[in-house]
Amino acid sequence: MGKTYLEQTFNEVLQGGDGIFVPYIMAGDGGLEHLIDQLEQLEKAGATAVELGIPFSDPVADGPTIQAAGKRALDSGVTLRGIMEVLKVGRARVNIPIIFMTYMNPIFRYGIDEFLQDCQKVGVDGLIIPDLPFEHNDIIKEKLELLDIALIQLASLTSPEDRLKLLAEHTEGFLYAITVNGTTGSRNDFHQSIKEHITLLKTYSKVPVLAGFGISSVEHVREFLGYADGVVVGSKIIELLAESDTEQIQKLIQAVKKVSSDK
């Protein structure tokens, strides 16, 4: 597994005519003992990969739903080391790629070298670090050169075109196209320039472009699959997991199947 596996998985899905669906869940929300079961459930429902949030006390990019999930996990004693231990034991039960979404503070506390080595050992395929500016990527990037783990860049709506081009050229695995100005959370509508934004990113990116933040319905998923390669859905998945609504989770994920290839 690893960066190469992540890329292969995404390419196979796109070549088959489907879109990519990456659900986000908070590790340890509902109990760390349920994490592997949750990952298996999402894989069975058709998820391409899973973005696994690491609970943190000051999650600057997260909206209310994900913040609340992180607090529940922290209150129950979930730690990054505990998550690593669970994956070490149960990762073999999950066949799809796993992507960590974390902030730099937990990585610093863990120790950068040890964190990256343990990610490799437990089968983490990619990293998303919202508070790591591109200009400081070398803190992680140089050490990742020896490991098969993708460092995924986020492209915001407010970034100038030259920066978007830079992010697209240097991202690995996929490019995360942020669809709103602000934090995560379900929304009813999106900025009128979002299609233009994602279309531009696709011209620069050599890897798939996935839309994320605010996507919460089958209609949203299908809309974004008109011009993106896939979607990341977080807050809505967390809500549905809390409600044990496996039927709605499956409907959301299945919305990317056999999309039009004229994107």
Number of C-alpha atoms within 10 A of each C-alpha: 17 21 21 15 18 25 18 13 17 24 16 13 18 18 10 13 14 21 31 30 28 26 26 24 28 27 30 28 26 16 13 20 13 13 21 19 14 17 26 17 17 26 20 12 17 21 23 23 25 23 24 25 22 22 29 20 11 12 17 14 15 19 17 13 16 26 21 15 23 26 19 18 22 18 12 14 12 21 18 18 13 14 19 19 14 16 20 15 11 15 20 12 12 20 13 23 25 24 28 21 20 21 22 16 13 18 17 12 10 14 11 16 14 12 18 19 13 16 23 18 12 20 21 25 28 26 25 20 18 18 13 16 11 16 7 9 13 12 12 17 15 10 13 17 10 8 16 19 26 25 23 22 27 21 25 17 18 11 11 10 13 9 13 22 18 15 22 28 16 15 21 23 28 24 26 26 26 23 24 21 12 15 16 24 20 18 13 9 10 15 11 8 10 18 17 11 21 23 14 15 25 21 11 15 20 16 19 24 26 27 30 25 26 25 27 20 20 16 12 18 25 20 13 23 25 16 22 23 27 28 26 25 28 28 27 23 23 20 16 14 19 12 9 11 12 15 10 16 24 16 14 25 26 18 20 24 18 13 17 14 15 6 11
